[in-house]
Amino acid sequence: MTTHLRRLTIPGQDPAALARFWGGVLLRPVINGSDGLHLQMVEGNEPQALYFTQAPTQWVPDGGPFLSVGALCGTLTAEVERLTSLGAALVHDSPGDLRSVMMTGAIVKTCG
């Protein structure tokens, strides 16, 4: 039997806000299904869905989970501006040939 990743569940204190943020980042609608809020990913991608759940009141993030996303077109600068408009904040910028930036909620890398 082969195992594959079906969905990723992301706990948070405000799952609806997380779902709206990642829906905006990934340009996917937020679905309020029987299992809770989720984004249905494009067919063939893994995971197939991102689920957002209420974190326990004592839950403290330990550096994860995080998602790494790539800008498919345009410039990294334009994508950083778009994600910032959705509520992300720039945390770190690694310039160079393989420039990447770390943002709250996302790590974005250049195309190619």
C-alpha contacts under 8 A as a table, 3 or more apart, distances in Angstrom:
res1	aa1	res2	aa2	distance
4	H	46	E	7.83
5	L	8	L	7.77
5	L	46	E	5.99
5	L	47	P	5.27
5	L	48	Q	7.65
6	R	46	E	6.48
6	R	47	P	4.88
6	R	48	Q	5.32
6	R	49	A	6.87
7	R	46	E	7.50
7	R	47	P	4.73
7	R	48	Q	5.53
7	R	49	A	4.77
7	R	50	L	5.65
7	R	51	Y	7.04
8	L	47	P	6.41
8	L	49	A	6.58
8	L	50	L	4.97
8	L	51	Y	6.07
9	T	50	L	5.87
9	T	51	Y	4.46
9	T	52	F	5.68
9	T	53	T	6.93
10	I	50	L	7.28
10	I	51	Y	6.03
10	I	52	F	4.88
10	I	53	T	6.21
10	I	65	P	7.20
11	P	15	P	6.88
11	P	52	F	5.77
11	P	53	T	4.71
11	P	54	Q	5.50
11	P	55	A	4.74
12	G	15	P	5.43
12	G	18	L	7.35
12	G	52	F	7.29
12	G	53	T	6.37
12	G	54	Q	5.40
12	G	55	A	4.74
13	Q	54	Q	5.71
13	Q	55	A	5.47
13	Q	56	P	7.84
13	Q	57	T	7.62
14	D	17	A	5.49
14	D	18	L	6.45
14	D	54	Q	6.67
15	P	18	L	5.02
15	P	19	A	6.06
15	P	37	L	7.68
15	P	52	F	5.14
15	P	53	T	5.43
15	P	54	Q	5.76
16	A	19	A	5.07
16	A	20	R	6.19
16	A	37	L	7.15
16	A	52	F	7.37
17	A	20	R	5.10
17	A	21	F	6.08
18	L	21	F	5.08
18	L	22	W	6.16
18	L	52	F	7.00
19	A	22	W	5.33
19	A	23	G	5.82
19	A	30	V	6.34
19	A	37	L	6.89
19	A	38	H	6.72
19	A	39	L	7.30
19	A	51	Y	7.90
19	A	52	F	6.27
20	R	23	G	5.00
20	R	24	G	6.14
20	R	30	V	6.60
21	F	24	G	5.22
21	F	25	V	6.26
21	F	86	L	6.23
21	F	87	G	7.18
22	W	25	V	4.80
22	W	26	L	5.91
22	W	27	L	7.92
22	W	28	R	7.97
23	G	26	L	5.32
23	G	27	L	5.41
23	G	28	R	4.74
23	G	29	P	5.71
23	G	30	V	6.01
23	G	39	L	6.58
24	G	27	L	4.96
24	G	28	R	6.72
24	G	86	L	6.81
25	V	28	R	7.98
25	V	83	L	6.41
25	V	86	L	7.41
28	R	39	L	6.18
28	R	40	Q	7.07
28	R	41	M	7.34
29	P	39	L	6.24
29	P	40	Q	7.65
30	V	37	L	6.58
30	V	38	H	5.79
30	V	39	L	5.18
30	V	40	Q	7.87
31	I	36	G	7.98
31	I	37	L	5.56
31	I	38	H	5.31
31	I	39	L	6.04
31	I	40	Q	7.52
32	N	35	D	7.89
32	N	36	G	5.56
32	N	37	L	4.53
32	N	38	H	6.61
33	G	36	G	5.12
33	G	37	L	6.10
33	G	38	H	7.30
36	G	51	Y	7.22
36	G	52	F	7.23
36	G	53	T	7.30
37	L	51	Y	6.00
37	L	52	F	5.74
37	L	53	T	7.53
38	H	49	A	6.56
38	H	50	L	5.40
38	H	51	Y	4.33
38	H	52	F	6.08
39	L	49	A	5.55
39	L	50	L	5.28
39	L	51	Y	6.74
40	Q	48	Q	6.40
40	Q	49	A	4.71
40	Q	50	L	6.90
41	M	45	N	6.60
41	M	46	E	7.89
41	M	47	P	7.32
41	M	48	Q	5.11
41	M	49	A	5.20
41	M	50	L	7.53
42	V	45	N	5.77
42	V	48	Q	7.12
43	E	48	Q	7.06
44	G	48	Q	7.47
45	N	48	Q	5.87
46	E	49	A	7.75
47	P	50	L	7.15
55	A	59	W	6.12
56	P	59	W	5.14
61	P	64	G	6.45
63	G	66	F	7.58
66	F	105	G	6.66
66	F	106	A	6.61
66	F	107	I	7.75
67	L	105	G	7.18
67	L	106	A	5.60
67	L	107	I	6.53
68	S	106	A	5.92
68	S	107	I	4.73
68	S	108	V	6.12
68	S	109	K	7.85
69	V	106	A	6.73
69	V	107	I	6.04
69	V	108	V	5.12
69	V	109	K	6.83
70	G	108	V	5.32
70	G	109	K	5.11
70	G	110	T	6.38
70	G	111	C	6.53
71	A	74	G	7.18
71	A	75	T	7.38
71	A	76	L	6.57
71	A	79	E	6.63
71	A	108	V	6.84
71	A	109	K	6.62
71	A	110	T	6.07
71	A	111	C	5.83
72	L	111	C	6.00
73	C	111	C	7.09
74	G	78	A	6.82
74	G	79	E	7.50
75	T	78	A	5.23
75	T	79	E	6.39
75	T	110	T	7.57
76	L	79	E	5.05
76	L	80	V	6.10
76	L	108	V	7.73
76	L	109	K	7.31
76	L	110	T	5.83
77	T	80	V	5.15
77	T	81	E	6.31
78	A	81	E	5.09
78	A	82	R	6.24
79	E	82	R	4.94
79	E	83	L	6.13
80	V	83	L	5.20
80	V	84	T	6.00
80	V	90	L	7.71
80	V	108	V	7.91
81	E	84	T	5.07
81	E	85	S	6.22
82	R	85	S	5.16
82	R	86	L	6.63
83	L	86	L	5.04
83	L	87	G	6.61
83	L	88	A	5.56
83	L	89	A	7.94
84	T	87	G	5.13
84	T	88	A	4.50
84	T	89	A	5.68
84	T	90	L	7.53
85	S	88	A	7.15
88	A	103	M	6.16
88	A	104	T	5.26
88	A	105	G	6.41
88	A	106	A	7.72
89	A	103	M	5.29
89	A	104	T	5.33
90	L	93	D	7.63
90	L	101	V	7.26
90	L	102	M	6.26
90	L	103	M	4.44
90	L	104	T	6.68
91	V	101	V	7.49
91	V	102	M	5.40
91	V	103	M	5.00
91	V	104	T	6.70
92	H	101	V	5.53
92	H	102	M	4.98
92	H	103	M	6.91
93	D	99	R	7.53
93	D	100	S	6.18
93	D	101	V	4.35
93	D	102	M	6.44
94	S	99	R	5.38
94	S	100	S	5.25
94	S	101	V	5.88
95	P	98	L	7.26
95	P	99	R	4.59
95	P	100	S	6.78
96	G	99	R	4.97
98	L	109	K	7.58
98	L	110	T	6.73
99	R	109	K	6.54
99	R	110	T	6.21
100	S	107	I	7.41
100	S	108	V	5.91
100	S	109	K	4.45
100	S	110	T	6.28
101	V	107	I	5.99
101	V	108	V	5.55
101	V	109	K	6.56
102	M	106	A	6.39
102	M	107	I	4.50
102	M	108	V	6.44
103	M	106	A	5.08
103	M	107	I	5.70
103	M	108	V	7.60
104	T	107	I	7.90
